[in-house]
Amino acid sequence: MYWELELILFIFLLITGYIALEANDLLISVVMLTAFSFLMALLFTTMGAVDVGFTEAVVGAGVTGILLIVAIYQTTFKTED
């Protein structure tokens, strides 16, 4: 229906996924995964699955992002590299 918007969202999904995989800092990866999840929620909403998009926004972008950030700050940043 809105194929232009869907194409733009797919491109941003690829960019955020690549940055999340290639980032050296864990916090950057978590932020990119949260952005990825929010873009997926927008894509689901654009495709007409509003309930799935809402669930993805709440669970994927909200709760999971917060839990991963808390887990990062509860661990140490020291490495042997």
VEXVEX-705805 format. One record per atom (N, C-alpha, C): atom name; z, x, y. Coordinates in steps of 0.001 Angstrom, whole numbers. Atoms other than C-alpha are relative to their C-alpha. Layout:
% VEXVEX-705805
<'CA',<Z,X,Y>>
...
% end
This chain:
% VEXVEX-705805
<'N',<0,818,-1177>>
<'CA',<0,0,0>>
<'C',<0,866,1246>>
<'N',<-57,-950,-1102>>
<'CA',<1034,2698,2467>>
<'C',<-234,1401,-561>>
<'N',<259,-1241,710>>
<'CA',<-666,5605,768>>
<'C',<137,1220,910>>
<'N',<-150,-1139,-898>>
<'CA',<-597,7819,3877>>
<'C',<1465,440,68>>
<'N',<-1426,-301,-41>>
<'CA',<3192,7577,4123>>
<'C',<470,575,-1327>>
<'N',<-375,-512,1309>>
<'CA',<3550,8105,393>>
<'C',<-478,1429,-201>>
<'N',<517,-1362,110>>
<'CA',<1369,11217,558>>
<'C',<843,976,804>>
<'N',<-860,-857,-822>>
<'CA',<3470,12661,3381>>
<'C',<1347,211,-677>>
<'N',<-1278,-129,706>>
<'CA',<6657,11945,1424>>
<'C',<-131,901,-1220>>
<'N',<226,-882,1144>>
<'CA',<5193,13627,-1679>>
<'C',<-88,1458,436>>
<'N',<112,-1379,-498>>
<'CA',<4323,16729,362>>
<'C',<1380,538,384>>
<'N',<-1347,-433,-355>>
<'CA',<7841,16884,1804>>
<'C',<878,171,-1233>>
<'N',<-735,-166,1248>>
<'CA',<9237,16400,-1713>>
<'C',<-299,1348,-645>>
<'N',<373,-1298,561>>
<'CA',<7305,19414,-2934>>
<'C',<609,1146,792>>
<'N',<-551,-1066,-844>>
<'CA',<8469,21509,22>>
<'C',<1503,136,-207>>
<'N',<-1451,-84,170>>
<'CA',<12151,20602,-322>>
<'C',<383,461,-1403>>
<'N',<-276,-457,1356>>
<'CA',<12058,21103,-4089>>
<'C',<-225,1488,-162>>
<'N',<285,-1439,75>>
<'CA',<10494,24535,-3727>>
<'C',<1070,808,724>>
<'N',<-1039,-714,-752>>
<'CA',<13000,25602,-1067>>
<'C',<1320,-24,-763>>
<'N',<-1243,105,762>>
<'CA',<15890,24341,-3208>>
<'C',<7,955,-1188>>
<'N',<66,-897,1153>>
<'CA',<14690,26386,-6177>>
<'C',<-10,1467,404>>
<'N',<177,-1397,-383>>
<'CA',<13893,29581,-4275>>
<'C',<1061,527,951>>
<'N',<-1015,-448,-953>>
<'CA',<16874,29722,-1890>>
<'C',<1036,883,-694>>
<'N',<-1022,-887,552>>
<'CA',<19379,32521,-2421>>
<'C',<1407,-523,261>>
<'N',<-1307,550,-341>>
<'CA',<22262,30645,-798>>
<'C',<166,-1359,-677>>
<'N',<-242,1257,709>>
<'CA',<23807,27833,-2829>>
<'C',<115,-1186,947>>
<'N',<-146,1095,-951>>
<'CA',<24620,25768,253>>
<'C',<-1363,-504,471>>
<'N',<1362,401,-374>>
<'CA',<20963,25774,1305>>
<'C',<-641,-797,-1123>>
<'N',<550,731,1142>>
<'CA',<20010,24663,-2194>>
<'C',<564,-1408,-90>>
<'N',<-615,1327,58>>
<'CA',<22482,21775,-2086>>
<'C',<-532,-889,1116>>
<'N',<534,787,-1115>>
<'CA',<21271,20655,1328>>
<'C',<-1438,-423,-291>>
<'N',<1383,349,330>>
<'CA',<17663,20769,133>>
<'C',<-63,-1025,-1127>>
<'N',<-43,1015,1056>>
<'CA',<18545,18819,-3016>>
<'C',<420,-1355,549>>
<'N',<-396,1250,-639>>
<'CA',<20262,16218,-856>>
<'C',<-1167,-584,786>>
<'N',<1185,472,-724>>
<'CA',<17173,16017,1361>>
<'C',<-1059,-510,-971>>
<'N',<927,438,1033>>
<'CA',<15023,15755,-1780>>
<'C',<360,-1396,-497>>
<'N',<-453,1288,490>>
<'CA',<17119,12851,-2999>>
<'C',<-207,-1092,1045>>
<'N',<226,979,-1060>>
<'CA',<16935,11108,367>>
<'C',<-1490,-328,136>>
<'N',<1443,258,-42>>
<'CA',<13137,11523,414>>
<'C',<-443,-850,-1185>>
<'N',<303,848,1156>>
<'CA',<13014,10039,-3089>>
<'C',<417,-1441,270>>
<'N',<-442,1354,-349>>
<'CA',<15007,7064,-1796>>
<'C',<-998,-654,946>>
<'N',<1018,540,-905>>
<'CA',<12489,6631,1015>>
<'C',<-1278,-350,-753>>
<'N',<1212,256,776>>
<'CA',<9623,6866,-1463>>
<'C',<153,-1246,-865>>
<'N',<-241,1212,794>>
<'CA',<11166,4256,-3760>>
<'C',<-51,-1243,874>>
<'N',<3,1138,-911>>
<'CA',<11696,1964,-784>>
<'C',<-1413,-326,460>>
<'N',<1392,206,-416>>
<'CA',<8106,2457,365>>
<'C',<-810,-660,-1109>>
<'N',<733,571,1130>>
<'CA',<6855,1575,-3113>>
<'C',<471,-1398,-373>>
<'N',<-445,1361,241>>
<'CA',<8831,-1664,-3083>>
<'C',<1225,-131,-870>>
<'N',<-1199,51,833>>
<'CA',<11780,-752,-5281>>
<'C',<1219,268,883>>
<'N',<-1075,-167,-982>>
<'CA',<14462,-1315,-2656>>
<'C',<1337,248,-677>>
<'N',<-1276,-194,678>>
<'CA',<17358,-1553,-5119>>
<'C',<119,1407,-586>>
<'N',<-5,-1360,536>>
<'CA',<16400,1724,-6790>>
<'C',<136,1008,1142>>
<'N',<-106,-886,-1157>>
<'CA',<15954,3371,-3376>>
<'C',<1399,32,567>>
<'N',<-1375,54,-502>>
<'CA',<19382,2196,-2246>>
<'C',<947,753,-922>>
<'N',<-842,-704,960>>
<'CA',<21006,3473,-5425>>
<'C',<-211,1506,84>>
<'N',<303,-1426,-132>>
<'CA',<19240,6829,-5063>>
<'C',<610,578,1271>>
<'N',<-577,-476,-1255>>
<'CA',<20400,7124,-1456>>
<'C',<1510,147,-111>>
<'N',<-1459,-43,91>>
<'CA',<24026,6353,-2283>>
<'C',<459,1064,-981>>
<'N',<-461,-916,1037>>
<'CA',<24374,8328,-5501>>
<'C',<-597,1387,175>>
<'N',<663,-1303,-55>>
<'CA',<21810,11087,-5132>>
<'C',<248,754,1284>>
<'N',<-146,-688,-1276>>
<'CA',<21971,11881,-1440>>
<'C',<1444,8,475>>
<'N',<-1360,91,-510>>
<'CA',<25555,10802,-829>>
<'C',<1029,685,-874>>
<'N',<-1104,-445,839>>
<'CA',<28001,11313,-3651>>
<'C',<-275,1368,-627>>
<'N',<318,-1259,664>>
<'CA',<26227,14130,-5485>>
<'C',<3,1160,983>>
<'N',<-3,-1058,-1008>>
<'CA',<25674,16143,-2315>>
<'C',<1396,401,415>>
<'N',<-1385,-291,-392>>
<'CA',<29312,15856,-1297>>
<'C',<737,734,-1124>>
<'N',<-673,-661,1121>>
<'CA',<30545,16795,-4784>>
<'C',<-468,1438,-183>>
<'N',<503,-1365,140>>
<'CA',<28280,19858,-4944>>
<'C',<496,899,1120>>
<'N',<-511,-806,-1111>>
<'CA',<29362,21046,-1493>>
<'C',<1477,319,-209>>
<'N',<-1419,-254,290>>
<'CA',<33038,20649,-2446>>
<'C',<130,1034,-1112>>
<'N',<-54,-971,1100>>
<'CA',<32393,22564,-5688>>
<'C',<-347,1402,476>>
<'N',<357,-1316,-532>>
<'CA',<30740,25408,-3763>>
<'C',<1163,590,772>>
<'N',<-1093,-528,-805>>
<'CA',<33657,25728,-1364>>
<'C',<1282,214,-801>>
<'N',<-1159,-242,851>>
<'CA',<36200,25637,-4207>>
<'C',<-152,1281,-818>>
<'N',<228,-1239,737>>
<'CA',<34627,28715,-5804>>
<'C',<-119,1150,983>>
<'N',<111,-1174,-862>>
<'CA',<34367,32254,-4481>>
<'C',<-1463,404,133>>
<'N',<1358,-450,-262>>
<'CA',<31248,33830,-3031>>
<'C',<-220,1448,-452>>
<'N',<109,-1398,399>>
<'CA',<31895,37270,-4521>>
<'C',<-926,132,-1209>>
<'N',<883,-293,1123>>
<'CA',<29179,38656,-6763>>
<'C',<60,1487,-283>>
<'N',<17,-1405,370>>
<'CA',<28666,41962,-8533>>
<'C',<-1294,679,397>>
<'N',<1286,-580,-419>>
<'CA',<25232,42538,-6981>>
<'C',<177,1041,1067>>
% end
